[in-house]
């Protein structure tokens, strides 16, 4: 492949998250940085407006539509890394992944659509391995804090105990933020696809659905979808909407790391809901609310009502002020097979799905551009298997995240 003109091209710069990411990249890498980057999207007028909004006058822009394979190919050939914010990915994402895989160009995104993730691996992993393209889905709030949080915990467990933990829990202690139209559209699309496809419904129940074939994992994994009491945290817990993708990414990481966490590794995610009767009530209500939403999203008449009157529209989302007030606080507890325990905290200082996601995704793209293909060859990677300590350090230094081992 000829020398790329740009280190990174941000595709979807005029989307809700793309706008935030453009502003973040400008604040970190400007137009005088050693990182040469450009923005791309289907509307030149909107791209120019986005550049003006963020003072990115000297940053190049490229016109490319997600459905135009010739435009995508021309764009891909100019980049070392493509970072995409154009979703729902199940509807719009495949042509770009295909172009990157076929042309040996690295790619990362912020998808949380695990059914689409599996389709892309099945279709393009062999090609990516042949061309040297590194494809890294789930490089935003889905699933960097979860996947790198477990990786961080396991590295410290290895140092402290001489072994890794066979059981890890993530519990969400705090989550403050809003949803954009794009994120909601992705969730609705998953429900819509599952309603029509029994095979997909079965696949979505498989905790190892995106693990490589022949992974050999057999342990039954916990699916927290109702009220439970967690003895380790002394609180009631309820379902965490992101667990469906995060847990699967963590299990894929374990498989790609040659089962470093163990053949019998167990992992779960849930929301901390408090103690006593109030905690139990909140836990139960969380479960009911999430189940009702997915049922309504799966049925055409009620889905129309949600989309028409309730849910945010594409391009809508939390205001800049709301993003600044947002945050997240993840607590992990890991146990070795002989009962030794380690606790870890991972936090973010912005709205998790937008302010923090944009910073995570931007640093993931820069990290990917700096990883040699001799060290990490082509294929479909996860955050914990390709970014590792490099991204953890970047997130702490440049993205307002913390990774911390807690003392008992």
C-alpha positions as a Markdown table, in Angstrom:
| # | Residue | x | y | z |
|---|---|---|---|---|
| 1 | Unk | 0.0 | 0.0 | 0.0 |
| 2 | Unk | 1.3 | 3.5 | -0.9 |
| 3 | Unk | 2.2 | 5.9 | 1.9 |
| 4 | Unk | -1.0 | 7.3 | 3.3 |
| 5 | Unk | -1.6 | 11.1 | 3.2 |
| 6 | Unk | -3.3 | 11.1 | 6.6 |
| 7 | Unk | -2.6 | 9.3 | 9.9 |
| 8 | Unk | -6.3 | 9.4 | 10.8 |
| 9 | Unk | -9.5 | 10.3 | 8.9 |
| 10 | Unk | -12.6 | 10.9 | 11.1 |
| 11 | Unk | -15.5 | 9.6 | 9.1 |
| 12 | Unk | -18.9 | 11.0 | 10.2 |
| 13 | Unk | -17.5 | 14.3 | 11.5 |
| 14 | Unk | -20.9 | 16.0 | 11.3 |
| 15 | Unk | -22.7 | 13.3 | 13.3 |
| 16 | Unk | -23.6 | 14.0 | 17.0 |
| 17 | Unk | -20.5 | 12.2 | 18.3 |
| 18 | Unk | -18.4 | 13.2 | 15.3 |
| 19 | Unk | -18.9 | 16.9 | 16.1 |
| 20 | Unk | -17.7 | 16.3 | 19.7 |
| 21 | Unk | -14.8 | 14.2 | 18.4 |
| 22 | Unk | -13.8 | 16.9 | 15.9 |
| 23 | Unk | -13.6 | 19.4 | 18.7 |
| 24 | Unk | -11.6 | 17.1 | 20.9 |
| 25 | Unk | -9.1 | 16.2 | 18.1 |
| 26 | Unk | -8.7 | 19.9 | 17.4 |
| 27 | Unk | -8.0 | 20.6 | 21.1 |
| 28 | Unk | -5.4 | 17.9 | 21.3 |
| 29 | Unk | -3.8 | 17.8 | 17.9 |
| 30 | Unk | -4.9 | 21.1 | 16.2 |
| 31 | Unk | -3.5 | 21.8 | 12.7 |
| 32 | Unk | 0.2 | 22.0 | 13.8 |
| 33 | Unk | 0.4 | 18.5 | 15.4 |
| 34 | Unk | 2.6 | 15.7 | 14.3 |
| 35 | Unk | -0.6 | 13.7 | 13.9 |
| 36 | Unk | -2.0 | 14.6 | 10.4 |
| 37 | Unk | -5.8 | 14.1 | 10.3 |
| 38 | Unk | -8.8 | 15.0 | 8.2 |
| 39 | Unk | -12.6 | 14.9 | 8.6 |
| 40 | Unk | -15.0 | 13.2 | 6.2 |
| 41 | Unk | -18.7 | 12.9 | 5.6 |
| 42 | Unk | -21.4 | 13.0 | 2.9 |
| 43 | Unk | -22.1 | 16.8 | 3.0 |
| 44 | Unk | -19.4 | 19.2 | 2.1 |
| 45 | Unk | -21.4 | 22.1 | 3.5 |
| 46 | Unk | -21.8 | 20.5 | 6.9 |
| 47 | Unk | -18.1 | 19.5 | 6.9 |
| 48 | Unk | -17.1 | 23.1 | 6.3 |
| 49 | Unk | -19.5 | 24.3 | 9.0 |
| 50 | Unk | -18.2 | 21.8 | 11.5 |
| 51 | Unk | -14.6 | 22.9 | 10.8 |
| 52 | Unk | -15.6 | 26.5 | 11.2 |
| 53 | Unk | -17.3 | 25.7 | 14.5 |
| 54 | Unk | -14.2 | 24.2 | 16.0 |
| 55 | Unk | -11.6 | 26.5 | 14.4 |
| 56 | Unk | -10.3 | 23.6 | 12.2 |
| 57 | Unk | -9.9 | 25.8 | 9.1 |
| 58 | Unk | -6.6 | 24.2 | 8.1 |
| 59 | Unk | -7.9 | 20.6 | 8.5 |
| 60 | Unk | -8.7 | 18.9 | 5.2 |
| 61 | Unk | -12.1 | 17.5 | 4.5 |
| 62 | Unk | -13.2 | 14.6 | 2.3 |
| 63 | Unk | -16.6 | 14.0 | 0.9 |
| 64 | Unk | -17.7 | 10.4 | 1.2 |
| 65 | Unk | -21.1 | 8.7 | 1.6 |
| 66 | Unk | -21.4 | 5.6 | 3.7 |
| 67 | Unk | -23.3 | 3.9 | 0.8 |
| 68 | Unk | -20.9 | 5.0 | -2.0 |
| 69 | Unk | -18.2 | 2.3 | -2.3 |
| 70 | Unk | -16.1 | 4.3 | -4.8 |
| 71 | Unk | -16.0 | 7.3 | -2.5 |
| 72 | Unk | -15.2 | 5.1 | 0.5 |
| 73 | Unk | -12.4 | 3.4 | -1.4 |
| 74 | Unk | -10.9 | 6.7 | -2.4 |
| 75 | Unk | -11.1 | 7.9 | 1.2 |
| 76 | Unk | -9.7 | 4.7 | 2.7 |
| 77 | Unk | -6.6 | 4.8 | 0.4 |
| 78 | Unk | -5.6 | 8.1 | 1.9 |
| 79 | Unk | -5.5 | 7.0 | 5.6 |
| 80 | Unk | -3.5 | 4.8 | 8.0 |
| 81 | Unk | -6.5 | 4.7 | 10.4 |
| 82 | Unk | -10.2 | 5.3 | 9.7 |
| 83 | Unk | -12.3 | 6.2 | 12.8 |
| 84 | Unk | -16.0 | 6.0 | 12.2 |
| 85 | Unk | -19.0 | 7.5 | 14.1 |
| 86 | Unk | -21.6 | 6.6 | 11.4 |
| 87 | Unk | -24.3 | 4.4 | 12.9 |
| 88 | Unk | -26.4 | 2.5 | 13.3 |
| 89 | Unk | -23.5 | 0.4 | 12.1 |
| 90 | Unk | -25.8 | -2.6 | 11.2 |
| 91 | Unk | -27.5 | -0.3 | 8.7 |
| 92 | Unk | -24.6 | 1.8 | 7.4 |
| 93 | Unk | -21.3 | 0.4 | 8.6 |
| 94 | Unk | -20.4 | -2.7 | 6.5 |
| 95 | Unk | -19.1 | -1.0 | 3.3 |
| 96 | Unk | -16.5 | 0.9 | 5.2 |
| 97 | Unk | -15.3 | -2.1 | 7.2 |
| 98 | Unk | -15.1 | -4.1 | 3.9 |
| 99 | Unk | -13.0 | -1.3 | 2.2 |
| 100 | Unk | -10.6 | -1.1 | 5.2 |
| 101 | Unk | -10.3 | -4.9 | 5.4 |
| 102 | Unk | -9.6 | -5.3 | 1.7 |
| 103 | Unk | -7.0 | -2.5 | 1.6 |
| 104 | Unk | -5.1 | -3.1 | 4.7 |
| 105 | Unk | -6.2 | 0.1 | 6.5 |
| 106 | Unk | -6.8 | 0.1 | 10.2 |
| 107 | Unk | -10.2 | 1.0 | 11.6 |
| 108 | Unk | -12.0 | 1.7 | 14.9 |
| 109 | Unk | -15.5 | 2.7 | 15.9 |
| 110 | Unk | -17.9 | 3.1 | 18.8 |
| 111 | Unk | -20.4 | 0.4 | 17.9 |
| 112 | Unk | -22.3 | -1.4 | 20.6 |
| 113 | Unk | -24.2 | -3.6 | 18.1 |
| 114 | Unk | -22.8 | -7.1 | 18.9 |
| 115 | Unk | -24.9 | -8.8 | 16.2 |
| 116 | Unk | -23.2 | -6.7 | 13.6 |
| 117 | Unk | -19.8 | -7.2 | 15.2 |
| 118 | Unk | -20.2 | -10.9 | 14.7 |
| 119 | Unk | -21.2 | -10.5 | 11.1 |
| 120 | Unk | -18.2 | -8.4 | 10.3 |
| 121 | Unk | -15.8 | -10.9 | 12.0 |
| 122 | Unk | -17.4 | -13.8 | 10.1 |
| 123 | Unk | -17.2 | -11.9 | 6.7 |
| 124 | Unk | -13.9 | -10.0 | 6.9 |
| 125 | Unk | -11.5 | -11.4 | 9.4 |
| 126 | Unk | -9.7 | -13.7 | 7.0 |
| 127 | Unk | -9.3 | -10.8 | 4.6 |
| 128 | Unk | -8.0 | -8.5 | 7.3 |
| 129 | Unk | -5.4 | -11.0 | 8.4 |
| 130 | Unk | -4.2 | -11.3 | 4.8 |
| 131 | Unk | -4.0 | -7.5 | 4.2 |
| 132 | Unk | -2.8 | -6.4 | 7.6 |
| 133 | Unk | -5.9 | -4.4 | 8.5 |
| 134 | Unk | -6.5 | -4.1 | 12.2 |
| 135 | Unk | -10.3 | -3.7 | 12.9 |
| 136 | Unk | -11.2 | -2.6 | 16.4 |
| 137 | Unk | -14.9 | -2.3 | 17.2 |
| 138 | Unk | -16.3 | -1.1 | 20.5 |
| 139 | Unk | -13.7 | 1.6 | 21.0 |
| 140 | Unk | -15.9 | 4.0 | 23.0 |
| 141 | Unk | -18.0 | 3.7 | 26.2 |
| 142 | Unk | -18.8 | 0.4 | 24.7 |
| 143 | Unk | -16.4 | -1.2 | 25.7 |
| 144 | Unk | -13.2 | 0.5 | 26.6 |
| 145 | Unk | -13.9 | 1.0 | 30.4 |
| 146 | Unk | -15.1 | -2.5 | 30.8 |
| 147 | Unk | -12.5 | -4.3 | 28.6 |
| 148 | Unk | -9.5 | -2.2 | 29.7 |
| 149 | Unk | -10.8 | -2.2 | 33.3 |
| 150 | Unk | -10.7 | -6.0 | 33.4 |
| 151 | Unk | -7.3 | -6.0 | 31.7 |
| 152 | Unk | -6.0 | -3.5 | 34.3 |
| 153 | Unk | -7.4 | -5.5 | 37.2 |
| 154 | Unk | -5.9 | -8.8 | 35.8 |
| 155 | Unk | -2.4 | -7.3 | 35.3 |
| 156 | Unk | -2.4 | -6.1 | 38.9 |
| 157 | Unk | -3.7 | -9.4 | 40.1 |
| 158 | Unk | -0.9 | -11.2 | 38.3 |
| 159 | Unk | 1.6 | -8.9 | 40.0 |
| 160 | Unk | 0.1 | -9.2 | 43.4 |
| 161 | Unk | -1.0 | -12.8 | 43.5 |
| 162 | Unk | 1.1 | -14.4 | 40.8 |
| 163 | Unk | -2.1 | -15.4 | 39.0 |
| 164 | Unk | -5.2 | -13.8 | 37.4 |
| 165 | Unk | -8.7 | -13.7 | 38.7 |
| 166 | Unk | -11.1 | -16.5 | 37.6 |
| 167 | Unk | -14.1 | -14.4 | 38.6 |
| 168 | Unk | -14.6 | -10.6 | 37.9 |
| 169 | Unk | -17.6 | -8.4 | 38.5 |
| 170 | Unk | -18.2 | -4.9 | 37.2 |
| 171 | Unk | -20.7 | -2.8 | 39.1 |
| 172 | Unk | -21.8 | 0.6 | 38.0 |
| 173 | Unk | -21.6 | 2.9 | 41.0 |
| 174 | Unk | -22.5 | 6.1 | 39.1 |
| 175 | Unk | -23.7 | 6.9 | 35.6 |
| 176 | Unk | -24.8 | 10.4 | 34.7 |
| 177 | Unk | -25.5 | 11.2 | 31.0 |
| 178 | Unk | -28.0 | 11.3 | 28.2 |
| 179 | Unk | -28.7 | 9.3 | 25.1 |
| 180 | Unk | -28.4 | 10.6 | 21.5 |
| 181 | Unk | -30.7 | 9.7 | 18.6 |
| 182 | Unk | -27.9 | 7.6 | 17.1 |
| 183 | Unk | -27.5 | 5.4 | 20.1 |
| 184 | Unk | -31.2 | 4.9 | 20.6 |
| 185 | Unk | -31.6 | 4.1 | 16.9 |
| 186 | Unk | -28.9 | 1.3 | 17.3 |
| 187 | Unk | -30.8 | -0.2 | 20.2 |
| 188 | Unk | -34.1 | 0.0 | 18.4 |
| 189 | Unk | -32.6 | -1.7 | 15.3 |
| 190 | Unk | -31.2 | -4.6 | 17.4 |
| 191 | Unk | -34.7 | -5.2 | 18.8 |
| 192 | Unk | -36.2 | -4.9 | 15.4 |
| 193 | Unk | -33.7 | -7.4 | 13.9 |
| 194 | Unk | -34.2 | -9.9 | 16.8 |
| 195 | Unk | -38.0 | -9.8 | 16.5 |
| 196 | Unk | -37.8 | -11.0 | 12.9 |
| 197 | Unk | -35.0 | -13.6 | 13.3 |
| 198 | Unk | -35.1 | -16.5 | 15.8 |
| 199 | Unk | -31.5 | -17.5 | 15.0 |
| 200 | Unk | -30.4 | -14.0 | 16.0 |
| 201 | Unk | -32.4 | -14.1 | 19.3 |
| 202 | Unk | -30.5 | -17.3 | 20.1 |
| 203 | Unk | -27.2 | -15.7 | 19.2 |
| 204 | Unk | -27.9 | -12.7 | 21.4 |
| 205 | Unk | -28.2 | -15.1 | 24.3 |
| 206 | Unk | -24.8 | -16.6 | 23.8 |
| 207 | Unk | -22.2 | -14.9 | 26.0 |
| 208 | Unk | -19.4 | -16.2 | 23.7 |
| 209 | Unk | -21.0 | -15.1 | 20.4 |
| 210 | Unk | -18.0 | -13.1 | 19.2 |
| 211 | Unk | -15.3 | -15.4 | 20.5 |
| 212 | Unk | -13.2 | -17.1 | 17.8 |
| 213 | Unk | -14.4 | -20.5 | 16.7 |
| 214 | Unk | -13.0 | -23.4 | 18.8 |
| 215 | Unk | -12.7 | -21.1 | 21.9 |
| 216 | Unk | -13.7 | -24.0 | 24.2 |
| 217 | Unk | -15.4 | -21.8 | 26.8 |
| 218 | Unk | -18.3 | -23.7 | 28.5 |
| 219 | Unk | -18.9 | -22.0 | 31.9 |
| 220 | Unk | -22.4 | -20.7 | 32.3 |
| 221 | Unk | -22.4 | -16.9 | 32.5 |
| 222 | Unk | -24.8 | -14.9 | 34.6 |
| 223 | Unk | -27.3 | -12.7 | 32.9 |
| 224 | Unk | -28.5 | -10.1 | 35.4 |
| 225 | Unk | -32.0 | -9.0 | 34.2 |
| 226 | Unk | -33.9 | -8.6 | 37.5 |
| 227 | Unk | -33.5 | -7.7 | 41.1 |
| 228 | Unk | -30.5 | -9.5 | 42.9 |
| 229 | Unk | -28.6 | -8.8 | 46.1 |
| 230 | Unk | -24.8 | -8.7 | 45.7 |
| 231 | Unk | -23.0 | -9.8 | 48.8 |
| 232 | Unk | -19.6 | -8.4 | 47.7 |
| 233 | Unk | -21.0 | -4.9 | 47.4 |
| 234 | Unk | -23.7 | -5.2 | 50.1 |
| 235 | Unk | -26.3 | -3.7 | 47.7 |
| 236 | Unk | -29.1 | -4.6 | 45.4 |
| 237 | Unk | -28.2 | -4.7 | 41.7 |
| 238 | Unk | -30.1 | -4.3 | 38.5 |
| 239 | Unk | -29.5 | -4.9 | 34.8 |
| 240 | Unk | -26.9 | -2.7 | 33.0 |
| 241 | Unk | -28.0 | -2.0 | 29.4 |
| 242 | Unk | -24.4 | -2.1 | 28.1 |
| 243 | Unk | -23.6 | -5.5 | 29.6 |
| 244 | Unk | -24.9 | -7.3 | 26.6 |
| 245 | Unk | -22.0 | -6.1 | 24.4 |
| 246 | Unk | -19.4 | -5.4 | 27.1 |
| 247 | Unk | -19.4 | -8.9 | 28.5 |
| 248 | Unk | -19.0 | -10.4 | 25.1 |
| 249 | Unk | -16.0 | -8.2 | 24.2 |
| 250 | Unk | -14.3 | -9.2 | 27.5 |
| 251 | Unk | -14.8 | -12.9 | 26.7 |
| 252 | Unk | -13.4 | -12.3 | 23.2 |
| 253 | Unk | -10.4 | -10.6 | 24.8 |
| 254 | Unk | -9.8 | -13.6 | 27.0 |
| 255 | Unk | -9.9 | -15.9 | 24.0 |
| 256 | Unk | -7.5 | -13.7 | 22.0 |
| 257 | Unk | -5.1 | -13.5 | 25.0 |
| 258 | Unk | -4.8 | -17.3 | 24.8 |
| 259 | Unk | -7.2 | -17.7 | 27.7 |
| 260 | Unk | -5.0 | -15.6 | 30.1 |
| 261 | Unk | -8.0 | -15.1 | 32.4 |
| 262 | Unk | -8.6 | -18.9 | 32.4 |
| 263 | Unk | -10.8 | -21.5 | 30.7 |
| 264 | Unk | -13.4 | -21.2 | 33.5 |
| 265 | Unk | -13.4 | -17.3 | 33.6 |
| 266 | Unk | -16.7 | -15.8 | 34.8 |
| 267 | Unk | -17.6 | -12.1 | 34.2 |
| 268 | Unk | -20.8 | -10.1 | 34.9 |
| 269 | Unk | -21.9 | -6.4 | 34.8 |
| 270 | Unk | -24.8 | -4.7 | 36.7 |
| 271 | Unk | -25.9 | -1.4 | 38.2 |
| 272 | Unk | -25.6 | -0.8 | 42.0 |
| 273 | Unk | -29.1 | 0.2 | 43.1 |
| 274 | Unk | -28.7 | 0.8 | 46.9 |
| 275 | Unk | -29.6 | -1.0 | 50.1 |
| 276 | Unk | -32.8 | -2.0 | 51.8 |
| 277 | Unk | -36.3 | -1.8 | 50.4 |
| 278 | Unk | -35.6 | 1.2 | 48.3 |
| 279 | Unk | -32.6 | -0.5 | 46.6 |
| 280 | Unk | -34.7 | -3.6 | 46.0 |
| 281 | Unk | -37.5 | -1.5 | 44.5 |
| 282 | Unk | -35.1 | 0.4 | 42.2 |
| 283 | Unk | -33.5 | -2.8 | 41.1 |
| 284 | Unk | -36.9 | -4.4 | 40.2 |
| 285 | Unk | -38.0 | -1.2 | 38.4 |
| 286 | Unk | -34.8 | -1.1 | 36.4 |
| 287 | Unk | -35.4 | -4.7 | 35.2 |
| 288 | Unk | -39.0 | -4.1 | 34.3 |
| 289 | Unk | -38.3 | -0.8 | 32.5 |
| 290 | Unk | -35.6 | -2.3 | 30.3 |
| 291 | Unk | -37.7 | -5.3 | 29.4 |
| 292 | Unk | -40.7 | -3.1 | 28.6 |
| 293 | Unk | -38.6 | -0.9 | 26.4 |
| 294 | Unk | -37.1 | -3.8 | 24.4 |
| 295 | Unk | -40.6 | -5.3 | 23.9 |
| 296 | Unk | -42.0 | -2.0 | 22.7 |
| 297 | Unk | -39.0 | -1.5 | 20.4 |
| 298 | Unk | -39.5 | -4.9 | 18.9 |
| 299 | Unk | -43.2 | -4.4 | 18.0 |
| 300 | Unk | -43.9 | -2.2 | 15.0 |
| 301 | Unk | -46.9 | -0.1 | 16.3 |
| 302 | Unk | -45.3 | 0.6 | 19.7 |
| 303 | Unk | -41.9 | 1.2 | 18.1 |
| 304 | Unk | -43.5 | 3.9 | 15.9 |
| 305 | Unk | -44.9 | 5.6 | 19.0 |
| 306 | Unk | -41.5 | 5.5 | 20.7 |
| 307 | Unk | -39.7 | 6.9 | 17.6 |
| 308 | Unk | -42.4 | 9.5 | 16.9 |
| 309 | Unk | -43.1 | 10.9 | 20.4 |
| 310 | Unk | -40.6 | 9.6 | 23.0 |
| 311 | Unk | -37.1 | 8.9 | 21.8 |
| 312 | Unk | -34.5 | 11.5 | 20.6 |
| 313 | Unk | -34.1 | 11.9 | 16.9 |
| 314 | Unk | -30.8 | 11.3 | 14.9 |
| 315 | Unk | -28.5 | 14.2 | 15.5 |
| 316 | Unk | -30.1 | 15.0 | 18.9 |
| 317 | Unk | -28.4 | 14.4 | 22.2 |
| 318 | Unk | -27.2 | 16.0 | 25.5 |
| 319 | Unk | -26.2 | 19.6 | 25.4 |
| 320 | Unk | -22.6 | 20.7 | 25.9 |
| 321 | Unk | -23.5 | 21.7 | 29.5 |
| 322 | Unk | -25.1 | 18.3 | 30.2 |
| 323 | Unk | -22.1 | 16.6 | 28.8 |
| 324 | Unk | -19.8 | 18.5 | 31.2 |
| 325 | Unk | -22.0 | 17.4 | 34.1 |
| 326 | Unk | -22.0 | 13.8 | 33.1 |
| 327 | Unk | -19.7 | 11.1 | 34.6 |
| 328 | Unk | -19.3 | 7.4 | 35.2 |
| 329 | Unk | -17.8 | 5.4 | 38.1 |
| 330 | Unk | -17.2 | 1.6 | 37.5 |
| 331 | Unk | -16.2 | -0.7 | 40.4 |
| 332 | Unk | -14.6 | -4.0 | 39.7 |
| 333 | Unk | -13.9 | -6.9 | 42.1 |
| 334 | Unk | -11.8 | -9.8 | 41.1 |
| 335 | Unk | -11.3 | -13.1 | 42.9 |
| 336 | Unk | -8.7 | -15.8 | 42.2 |
| 337 | Unk | -9.7 | -19.5 | 42.3 |
| 338 | Unk | -8.1 | -19.7 | 45.8 |
| 339 | Unk | -10.2 | -16.8 | 47.2 |
| 340 | Unk | -7.8 | -13.8 | 47.0 |
| 341 | Unk | -9.5 | -10.5 | 46.1 |
| 342 | Unk | -8.6 | -7.3 | 44.3 |
| 343 | Unk | -10.7 | -4.2 | 43.7 |
| 344 | Unk | -10.4 | -1.6 | 41.0 |
| 345 | Unk | -12.1 | 1.7 | 40.1 |
| 346 | Unk | -12.4 | 3.2 | 36.6 |
| 347 | Unk | -14.0 | 6.6 | 36.2 |
| 348 | Unk | -14.7 | 9.2 | 33.5 |
| 349 | Unk | -15.3 | 12.9 | 33.9 |
| 350 | Unk | -17.8 | 13.6 | 31.1 |
| 351 | Unk | -21.1 | 12.3 | 29.8 |
| 352 | Unk | -20.1 | 8.6 | 29.2 |
| 353 | Unk | -21.7 | 8.1 | 25.8 |
| 354 | Unk | -20.6 | 11.4 | 24.3 |
| 355 | Unk | -18.1 | 13.6 | 26.1 |
| 356 | Unk | -16.0 | 10.6 | 27.4 |
| 357 | Unk | -16.7 | 8.4 | 24.4 |
| 358 | Unk | -15.3 | 11.1 | 22.0 |
| 359 | Unk | -12.1 | 11.3 | 24.0 |
| 360 | Unk | -11.7 | 7.6 | 24.3 |
| 361 | Unk | -12.3 | 7.1 | 20.5 |
| 362 | Unk | -9.9 | 9.9 | 19.6 |
| 363 | Unk | -7.1 | 8.4 | 21.7 |
| 364 | Unk | -7.9 | 4.9 | 20.5 |
| 365 | Unk | -7.4 | 6.1 | 16.9 |
| 366 | Unk | -4.1 | 7.8 | 17.8 |
| 367 | Unk | -3.0 | 4.7 | 19.7 |
| 368 | Unk | -3.8 | 2.5 | 16.8 |
| 369 | Unk | -1.8 | 4.7 | 14.4 |
| 370 | Unk | 1.2 | 4.2 | 16.6 |
| 371 | Unk | 1.1 | 0.4 | 17.0 |
| 372 | Unk | 3.4 | -1.4 | 14.6 |
| 373 | Unk | 1.9 | -4.1 | 12.4 |
| 374 | Unk | 4.8 | -6.3 | 13.3 |
| 375 | Unk | 3.7 | -6.3 | 16.9 |
| 376 | Unk | 0.0 | -6.5 | 16.2 |
| 377 | Unk | -0.8 | -7.9 | 12.8 |
| 378 | Unk | -4.1 | -7.8 | 10.8 |
| 379 | Unk | -7.3 | -9.1 | 12.3 |
| 380 | Unk | -10.3 | -8.2 | 14.5 |
| 381 | Unk | -8.9 | -7.0 | 17.8 |
| 382 | Unk | -10.5 | -5.8 | 21.1 |
| 383 | Unk | -9.4 | -2.8 | 23.1 |
| 384 | Unk | -7.7 | -5.0 | 25.8 |
| 385 | Unk | -5.8 | -7.0 | 23.2 |
| 386 | Unk | -4.4 | -4.2 | 21.0 |
| 387 | Unk | -4.4 | -0.9 | 22.9 |
| 388 | Unk | -3.5 | -2.2 | 26.4 |
| 389 | Unk | -1.2 | -0.1 | 28.6 |
| 390 | Unk | -0.6 | 2.5 | 25.9 |
| 391 | Unk | -4.3 | 3.5 | 25.7 |
| 392 | Unk | -4.7 | 3.3 | 29.5 |
| 393 | Unk | -1.9 | 5.9 | 29.9 |
| 394 | Unk | -3.4 | 8.1 | 27.1 |
| 395 | Unk | -6.8 | 8.0 | 28.7 |
| 396 | Unk | -5.4 | 9.0 | 32.1 |
| 397 | Unk | -3.2 | 11.8 | 30.6 |
| 398 | Unk | -5.5 | 13.2 | 28.0 |
| 399 | Unk | -9.1 | 12.0 | 28.4 |
| 400 | Unk | -10.2 | 12.5 | 32.0 |
| 401 | Unk | -10.3 | 8.8 | 32.9 |
| 402 | Unk | -8.8 | 7.2 | 36.0 |
| 403 | Unk | -7.7 | 3.6 | 36.6 |
| 404 | Unk | -7.0 | 2.8 | 40.2 |
| 405 | Unk | -6.4 | -0.2 | 42.5 |
| 406 | Unk | -8.4 | 0.2 | 45.7 |
| 407 | Unk | -7.3 | -0.8 | 49.1 |
| 408 | Unk | -9.6 | -2.8 | 51.2 |
